[in-house]
């Protein structure tokens, strides 16, 4: 069973959004999936 997800609304700089969209597409992920992946990796490193 997939973990539950919650919708959030955030404001990001336009240049950051464009870079993330390019990276997400190159990784064959949606924008949302890619941000989620980045945040999980960041939090994992912070806990280590």
N, CA, C, O and CB atoms as a CASP TS submission, in Angstrom:
PFRMAT TS
TARGET T0000
AUTHOR 0000-0000-0000
METHOD Language model
MODEL 1
PARENT N/A
ATOM      1  N   UNK     1       0.840  -1.189   0.000  1.00  0.00           N
ATOM      2  CA  UNK     1       0.000   0.000   0.000  1.00  0.00           C
ATOM      3  C   UNK     1       0.884   1.251   0.000  1.00  0.00           C
ATOM      4  O   UNK     1       1.826   1.351   0.786  1.00  0.00           O
ATOM      5  CB  UNK     1      -0.955  -0.001   1.225  1.00  0.00           C
ATOM      6  N   UNK     2       0.578   2.192  -0.876  1.00  0.00           N
ATOM      7  CA  UNK     2       1.358   3.415  -0.970  1.00  0.00           C
ATOM      8  C   UNK     2       1.112   4.298   0.252  1.00  0.00           C
ATOM      9  O   UNK     2       0.011   4.316   0.802  1.00  0.00           O
ATOM     10  CB  UNK     2       1.015   4.175  -2.260  1.00  0.00           C
ATOM     11  N   UNK     3       2.149   5.032   0.672  1.00  0.00           N
ATOM     12  CA  UNK     3       1.941   5.952   1.791  1.00  0.00           C
ATOM     13  C   UNK     3       0.968   7.066   1.391  1.00  0.00           C
ATOM     14  O   UNK     3       0.875   7.435   0.220  1.00  0.00           O
ATOM     15  CB  UNK     3       3.291   6.556   2.256  1.00  0.00           C
ATOM     16  N   UNK     4       0.258   7.582   2.369  1.00  0.00           N
ATOM     17  CA  UNK     4      -0.682   8.665   2.103  1.00  0.00           C
ATOM     18  C   UNK     4       0.074   9.925   1.717  1.00  0.00           C
ATOM     19  O   UNK     4       1.186  10.166   2.187  1.00  0.00           O
ATOM     20  CB  UNK     4      -1.576   8.927   3.327  1.00  0.00           C
ATOM     21  N   UNK     5      -0.526  10.707   0.878  1.00  0.00           N
ATOM     22  CA  UNK     5       0.085  11.957   0.435  1.00  0.00           C
ATOM     23  C   UNK     5      -0.857  13.098   0.770  1.00  0.00           C
ATOM     24  O   UNK     5      -2.073  12.920   0.841  1.00  0.00           O
ATOM     25  CB  UNK     5       0.402  11.926  -1.091  1.00  0.00           C
ATOM     26  N   UNK     6      -0.279  14.269   0.975  1.00  0.00           N
ATOM     27  CA  UNK     6      -1.039  15.466   1.285  1.00  0.00           C
ATOM     28  C   UNK     6      -0.674  16.554   0.296  1.00  0.00           C
ATOM     29  O   UNK     6       0.503  16.769   0.008  1.00  0.00           O
ATOM     30  CB  UNK     6      -0.783  15.930   2.732  1.00  0.00           C
ATOM     31  N   UNK     7      -1.673  17.234  -0.221  1.00  0.00           N
ATOM     32  CA  UNK     7      -1.412  18.335  -1.138  1.00  0.00           C
ATOM     33  C   UNK     7      -0.927  19.542  -0.355  1.00  0.00           C
ATOM     34  O   UNK     7      -1.437  19.853   0.722  1.00  0.00           O
ATOM     35  CB  UNK     7      -2.673  18.685  -1.955  1.00  0.00           C
ATOM     36  N   UNK     8       0.070  20.216  -0.918  1.00  0.00           N
ATOM     37  CA  UNK     8       0.577  21.449  -0.331  1.00  0.00           C
ATOM     38  C   UNK     8       0.725  22.490  -1.430  1.00  0.00           C
ATOM     39  O   UNK     8       0.806  22.168  -2.615  1.00  0.00           O
ATOM     40  CB  UNK     8       1.931  21.211   0.395  1.00  0.00           C
ATOM     41  N   UNK     9       0.758  23.714  -1.014  1.00  0.00           N
ATOM     42  CA  UNK     9       0.973  24.809  -1.960  1.00  0.00           C
ATOM     43  C   UNK     9       2.190  25.583  -1.493  1.00  0.00           C
ATOM     44  O   UNK     9       2.253  26.036  -0.350  1.00  0.00           O
ATOM     45  CB  UNK     9      -0.287  25.741  -2.070  1.00  0.00           C
ATOM     46  N   UNK    10       3.172  25.734  -2.402  1.00  0.00           N
ATOM     47  CA  UNK    10       4.382  26.475  -2.064  1.00  0.00           C
ATOM     48  C   UNK    10       4.697  27.454  -3.186  1.00  0.00           C
ATOM     49  O   UNK    10       4.223  27.305  -4.312  1.00  0.00           O
ATOM     50  CB  UNK    10       5.576  25.515  -1.819  1.00  0.00           C
ATOM     51  N   UNK    11       5.492  28.441  -2.863  1.00  0.00           N
ATOM     52  CA  UNK    11       5.925  29.411  -3.851  1.00  0.00           C
ATOM     53  C   UNK    11       7.417  29.222  -4.082  1.00  0.00           C
ATOM     54  O   UNK    11       8.210  29.258  -3.141  1.00  0.00           O
ATOM     55  CB  UNK    11       5.603  30.864  -3.397  1.00  0.00           C
ATOM     56  N   UNK    12       7.793  29.021  -5.346  1.00  0.00           N
ATOM     57  CA  UNK    12       9.192  28.806  -5.706  1.00  0.00           C
ATOM     58  C   UNK    12       9.609  29.833  -6.743  1.00  0.00           C
ATOM     59  O   UNK    12       8.773  30.363  -7.475  1.00  0.00           O
ATOM     60  CB  UNK    12       9.416  27.371  -6.239  1.00  0.00           C
ATOM     61  N   UNK    13      10.893  30.109  -6.803  1.00  0.00           N
ATOM     62  CA  UNK    13      11.431  30.989  -7.832  1.00  0.00           C
ATOM     63  C   UNK    13      11.229  30.344  -9.201  1.00  0.00           C
ATOM     64  O   UNK    13      11.359  29.129  -9.353  1.00  0.00           O
ATOM     65  CB  UNK    13      12.934  31.288  -7.577  1.00  0.00           C
ATOM     66  N   UNK    14      10.916  31.161 -10.177  1.00  0.00           N
ATOM     67  CA  UNK    14      10.648  30.661 -11.527  1.00  0.00           C
ATOM     68  C   UNK    14      11.827  29.878 -12.095  1.00  0.00           C
ATOM     69  O   UNK    14      11.632  28.842 -12.730  1.00  0.00           O
ATOM     70  CB  UNK    14      10.307  31.817 -12.454  1.00  0.00           C
ATOM     71  N   UNK    15      13.037  30.358 -11.876  1.00  0.00           N
ATOM     72  CA  UNK    15      14.203  29.657 -12.426  1.00  0.00           C
ATOM     73  C   UNK    15      14.382  28.286 -11.791  1.00  0.00           C
ATOM     74  O   UNK    15      14.836  27.353 -12.454  1.00  0.00           O
ATOM     75  CB  UNK    15      15.468  30.490 -12.223  1.00  0.00           C
ATOM     76  N   UNK    16      14.030  28.151 -10.513  1.00  0.00           N
ATOM     77  CA  UNK    16      14.116  26.852  -9.831  1.00  0.00           C
ATOM     78  C   UNK    16      13.087  25.891 -10.423  1.00  0.00           C
ATOM     79  O   UNK    16      13.390  24.722 -10.663  1.00  0.00           O
ATOM     80  CB  UNK    16      13.891  27.014  -8.297  1.00  0.00           C
ATOM     81  N   UNK    17      11.893  26.376 -10.653  1.00  0.00           N
ATOM     82  CA  UNK    17      10.834  25.539 -11.231  1.00  0.00           C
ATOM     83  C   UNK    17      11.258  25.024 -12.601  1.00  0.00           C
ATOM     84  O   UNK    17      11.095  23.840 -12.897  1.00  0.00           O
ATOM     85  CB  UNK    17       9.508  26.331 -11.343  1.00  0.00           C
ATOM     86  N   UNK    18      11.792  25.890 -13.421  1.00  0.00           N
ATOM     87  CA  UNK    18      12.214  25.483 -14.759  1.00  0.00           C
ATOM     88  C   UNK    18      13.312  24.426 -14.703  1.00  0.00           C
ATOM     89  O   UNK    18      13.276  23.448 -15.450  1.00  0.00           O
ATOM     90  CB  UNK    18      12.697  26.694 -15.549  1.00  0.00           C
ATOM     91  N   UNK    19      14.278  24.619 -13.826  1.00  0.00           N
ATOM     92  CA  UNK    19      15.358  23.635 -13.690  1.00  0.00           C
ATOM     93  C   UNK    19      14.819  22.294 -13.195  1.00  0.00           C
ATOM     94  O   UNK    19      15.220  21.239 -13.687  1.00  0.00           O
ATOM     95  CB  UNK    19      16.441  24.155 -12.727  1.00  0.00           C
ATOM     96  N   UNK    20      13.914  22.339 -12.225  1.00  0.00           N
ATOM     97  CA  UNK    20      13.336  21.101 -11.697  1.00  0.00           C
ATOM     98  C   UNK    20      12.509  20.368 -12.752  1.00  0.00           C
ATOM     99  O   UNK    20      12.548  19.140 -12.826  1.00  0.00           O
ATOM    100  CB  UNK    20      12.469  21.404 -10.477  1.00  0.00           C
ATOM    101  N   UNK    21      11.772  21.104 -13.557  1.00  0.00           N
ATOM    102  CA  UNK    21      10.979  20.480 -14.621  1.00  0.00           C
ATOM    103  C   UNK    21      11.875  19.772 -15.624  1.00  0.00           C
ATOM    104  O   UNK    21      11.558  18.673 -16.078  1.00  0.00           O
ATOM    105  CB  UNK    21      10.118  21.527 -15.336  1.00  0.00           C
ATOM    106  N   UNK    22      12.988  20.395 -15.967  1.00  0.00           N
ATOM    107  CA  UNK    22      13.935  19.785 -16.909  1.00  0.00           C
ATOM    108  C   UNK    22      14.521  18.507 -16.309  1.00  0.00           C
ATOM    109  O   UNK    22      14.586  17.475 -16.978  1.00  0.00           O
ATOM    110  CB  UNK    22      15.070  20.781 -17.272  1.00  0.00           C
ATOM    111  N   UNK    23      14.942  18.578 -15.062  1.00  0.00           N
ATOM    112  CA  UNK    23      15.522  17.407 -14.400  1.00  0.00           C
ATOM    113  C   UNK    23      14.494  16.290 -14.226  1.00  0.00           C
ATOM    114  O   UNK    23      14.815  15.116 -14.404  1.00  0.00           O
ATOM    115  CB  UNK    23      16.095  17.801 -13.037  1.00  0.00           C
ATOM    116  N   UNK    24      13.271  16.651 -13.883  1.00  0.00           N
ATOM    117  CA  UNK    24      12.209  15.655 -13.716  1.00  0.00           C
ATOM    118  C   UNK    24      11.931  14.937 -15.033  1.00  0.00           C
ATOM    119  O   UNK    24      11.774  13.716 -15.062  1.00  0.00           O
ATOM    120  CB  UNK    24      10.922  16.319 -13.192  1.00  0.00           C
ATOM    121  N   UNK    25      11.872  15.695 -16.108  1.00  0.00           N
ATOM    122  CA  UNK    25      11.624  15.091 -17.421  1.00  0.00           C
ATOM    123  C   UNK    25      12.764  14.164 -17.829  1.00  0.00           C
ATOM    124  O   UNK    25      12.532  13.083 -18.371  1.00  0.00           O
ATOM    125  CB  UNK    25      11.433  16.182 -18.481  1.00  0.00           C
ATOM    126  N   UNK    26      13.987  14.589 -17.566  1.00  0.00           N
ATOM    127  CA  UNK    26      15.153  13.760 -17.898  1.00  0.00           C
ATOM    128  C   UNK    26      15.166  12.467 -17.086  1.00  0.00           C
ATOM    129  O   UNK    26      15.700  11.453 -17.536  1.00  0.00           O
ATOM    130  CB  UNK    26      16.451  14.542 -17.652  1.00  0.00           C
ATOM    131  N   UNK    27      14.578  12.503 -15.889  1.00  0.00           N
ATOM    132  CA  UNK    27      14.518  11.335 -15.012  1.00  0.00           C
ATOM    133  C   UNK    27      13.214  10.552 -15.213  1.00  0.00           C
ATOM    134  O   UNK    27      12.948   9.586 -14.497  1.00  0.00           O
ATOM    135  CB  UNK    27      14.652  11.769 -13.545  1.00  0.00           C
ATOM    136  N   UNK    28      12.405  10.975 -16.191  1.00  0.00           N
ATOM    137  CA  UNK    28      11.120  10.348 -16.510  1.00  0.00           C
ATOM    138  C   UNK    28      10.189  10.297 -15.291  1.00  0.00           C
ATOM    139  O   UNK    28       9.562   9.278 -15.001  1.00  0.00           O
ATOM    140  CB  UNK    28      11.349   8.934 -17.049  1.00  0.00           C
ATOM    141  N   UNK    29      10.124  11.430 -14.595  1.00  0.00           N
ATOM    142  CA  UNK    29       9.242  11.566 -13.433  1.00  0.00           C
ATOM    143  C   UNK    29       8.396  12.815 -13.596  1.00  0.00           C
ATOM    144  O   UNK    29       8.730  13.722 -14.358  1.00  0.00           O
ATOM    145  CB  UNK    29      10.058  11.625 -12.110  1.00  0.00           C
ATOM    146  N   UNK    30       7.292  12.839 -12.860  1.00  0.00           N
ATOM    147  CA  UNK    30       6.499  14.063 -12.835  1.00  0.00           C
ATOM    148  C   UNK    30       7.221  15.087 -11.964  1.00  0.00           C
ATOM    149  O   UNK    30       8.098  14.743 -11.172  1.00  0.00           O
ATOM    150  CB  UNK    30       5.052  13.792 -12.305  1.00  0.00           C
ATOM    151  N   UNK    31       6.840  16.331 -12.123  1.00  0.00           N
ATOM    152  CA  UNK    31       7.402  17.416 -11.321  1.00  0.00           C
ATOM    153  C   UNK    31       7.237  17.113  -9.831  1.00  0.00           C
ATOM    154  O   UNK    31       8.184  17.243  -9.056  1.00  0.00           O
ATOM    155  CB  UNK    31       6.726  18.761 -11.675  1.00  0.00           C
ATOM    156  N   UNK    32       6.054  16.718  -9.449  1.00  0.00           N
ATOM    157  CA  UNK    32       5.750  16.410  -8.052  1.00  0.00           C
ATOM    158  C   UNK    32       6.577  15.226  -7.543  1.00  0.00           C
ATOM    159  O   UNK    32       7.127  15.278  -6.442  1.00  0.00           O
ATOM    160  CB  UNK    32       4.258  16.113  -7.892  1.00  0.00           C
ATOM    161  N   UNK    33       6.663  14.175  -8.333  1.00  0.00           N
ATOM    162  CA  UNK    33       7.458  13.005  -7.939  1.00  0.00           C
ATOM    163  C   UNK    33       8.919  13.381  -7.750  1.00  0.00           C
ATOM    164  O   UNK    33       9.578  12.904  -6.826  1.00  0.00           O
ATOM    165  CB  UNK    33       7.335  11.890  -8.987  1.00  0.00           C
ATOM    166  N   UNK    34       9.414  14.231  -8.623  1.00  0.00           N
ATOM    167  CA  UNK    34      10.818  14.617  -8.557  1.00  0.00           C
ATOM    168  C   UNK    34      11.107  15.451  -7.313  1.00  0.00           C
ATOM    169  O   UNK    34      12.115  15.231  -6.641  1.00  0.00           O
ATOM    170  CB  UNK    34      11.212  15.394  -9.810  1.00  0.00           C
ATOM    171  N   UNK    35      10.243  16.395  -7.003  1.00  0.00           N
ATOM    172  CA  UNK    35      10.425  17.195  -5.786  1.00  0.00           C
ATOM    173  C   UNK    35      10.361  16.293  -4.559  1.00  0.00           C
ATOM    174  O   UNK    35      11.159  16.448  -3.635  1.00  0.00           O
ATOM    175  CB  UNK    35       9.351  18.313  -5.691  1.00  0.00           C
ATOM    176  N   UNK    36       9.434  15.368  -4.542  1.00  0.00           N
ATOM    177  CA  UNK    36       9.313  14.431  -3.422  1.00  0.00           C
ATOM    178  C   UNK    36      10.606  13.624  -3.257  1.00  0.00           C
ATOM    179  O   UNK    36      11.073  13.421  -2.136  1.00  0.00           O
ATOM    180  CB  UNK    36       8.108  13.480  -3.638  1.00  0.00           C
ATOM    181  N   UNK    37      11.178  13.167  -4.362  1.00  0.00           N
ATOM    182  CA  UNK    37      12.425  12.411  -4.336  1.00  0.00           C
ATOM    183  C   UNK    37      13.569  13.262  -3.771  1.00  0.00           C
ATOM    184  O   UNK    37      14.331  12.808  -2.918  1.00  0.00           O
ATOM    185  CB  UNK    37      12.777  11.914  -5.748  1.00  0.00           C
ATOM    186  N   UNK    38      13.676  14.486  -4.255  1.00  0.00           N
ATOM    187  CA  UNK    38      14.728  15.392  -3.780  1.00  0.00           C
ATOM    188  C   UNK    38      14.600  15.633  -2.275  1.00  0.00           C
ATOM    189  O   UNK    38      15.590  15.591  -1.545  1.00  0.00           O
ATOM    190  CB  UNK    38      14.668  16.733  -4.539  1.00  0.00           C
ATOM    191  N   UNK    39      13.383  15.883  -1.826  1.00  0.00           N
ATOM    192  CA  UNK    39      13.175  16.144  -0.395  1.00  0.00           C
ATOM    193  C   UNK    39      13.479  14.911   0.456  1.00  0.00           C
ATOM    194  O   UNK    39      14.056  15.031   1.537  1.00  0.00           O
ATOM    195  CB  UNK    39      11.735  16.603  -0.147  1.00  0.00           C
ATOM    196  N   UNK    40      13.096  13.736  -0.021  1.00  0.00           N
ATOM    197  CA  UNK    40      13.407  12.505   0.723  1.00  0.00           C
ATOM    198  C   UNK    40      14.916  12.308   0.849  1.00  0.00           C
ATOM    199  O   UNK    40      15.417  11.959   1.918  1.00  0.00           O
ATOM    200  CB  UNK    40      12.774  11.282   0.030  1.00  0.00           C
ATOM    201  N   UNK    41      15.639  12.538  -0.260  1.00  0.00           N
ATOM    202  CA  UNK    41      17.087  12.385  -0.239  1.00  0.00           C
ATOM    203  C   UNK    41      17.729  13.404   0.704  1.00  0.00           C
ATOM    204  O   UNK    41      18.646  13.068   1.454  1.00  0.00           O
ATOM    205  CB  UNK    41      17.659  12.536  -1.655  1.00  0.00           C
ATOM    206  N   UNK    42      17.250  14.637   0.666  1.00  0.00           N
ATOM    207  CA  UNK    42      17.776  15.684   1.537  1.00  0.00           C
ATOM    208  C   UNK    42      17.550  15.325   3.006  1.00  0.00           C
ATOM    209  O   UNK    42      18.467  15.428   3.821  1.00  0.00           O
ATOM    210  CB  UNK    42      17.118  17.039   1.210  1.00  0.00           C
ATOM    211  N   UNK    43      16.343  14.909   3.336  1.00  0.00           N
ATOM    212  CA  UNK    43      16.029  14.562   4.729  1.00  0.00           C
ATOM    213  C   UNK    43      16.830  13.347   5.196  1.00  0.00           C
ATOM    214  O   UNK    43      17.244  13.279   6.354  1.00  0.00           O
ATOM    215  CB  UNK    43      14.528  14.286   4.883  1.00  0.00           C
ATOM    216  N   UNK    44      17.041  12.409   4.311  1.00  0.00           N
ATOM    217  CA  UNK    44      17.835  11.219   4.639  1.00  0.00           C
ATOM    218  C   UNK    44      19.268  11.616   4.986  1.00  0.00           C
ATOM    219  O   UNK    44      19.848  11.105   5.944  1.00  0.00           O
ATOM    220  CB  UNK    44      17.828  10.214   3.460  1.00  0.00           C
ATOM    221  N   UNK    45      19.831  12.529   4.202  1.00  0.00           N
ATOM    222  CA  UNK    45      21.196  13.011   4.467  1.00  0.00           C
ATOM    223  C   UNK    45      21.281  13.794   5.778  1.00  0.00           C
ATOM    224  O   UNK    45      22.261  13.682   6.514  1.00  0.00           O
ATOM    225  CB  UNK    45      21.679  13.890   3.310  1.00  0.00           C
ATOM    226  N   UNK    46      20.258  14.578   6.058  1.00  0.00           N
ATOM    227  CA  UNK    46      20.248  15.378   7.286  1.00  0.00           C
ATOM    228  C   UNK    46      20.197  14.488   8.536  1.00  0.00           C
ATOM    229  O   UNK    46      20.767  14.825   9.574  1.00  0.00           O
ATOM    230  CB  UNK    46      19.050  16.341   7.279  1.00  0.00           C
ATOM    231  N   UNK    47      19.505  13.351   8.417  1.00  0.00           N
ATOM    232  CA  UNK    47      19.369  12.435   9.557  1.00  0.00           C
ATOM    233  C   UNK    47      20.625  11.605   9.759  1.00  0.00           C
ATOM    234  O   UNK    47      20.854  11.087  10.851  1.00  0.00           O
ATOM    235  CB  UNK    47      18.169  11.513   9.360  1.00  0.00           C
ATOM    236  N   UNK    48      21.441  11.472   8.722  1.00  0.00           N
ATOM    237  CA  UNK    48      22.654  10.639   8.796  1.00  0.00           C
ATOM    238  C   UNK    48      23.757  11.328   9.584  1.00  0.00           C
ATOM    239  O   UNK    48      24.842  10.770   9.743  1.00  0.00           O
ATOM    240  CB  UNK    48      23.160  10.304   7.389  1.00  0.00           C
TER
END
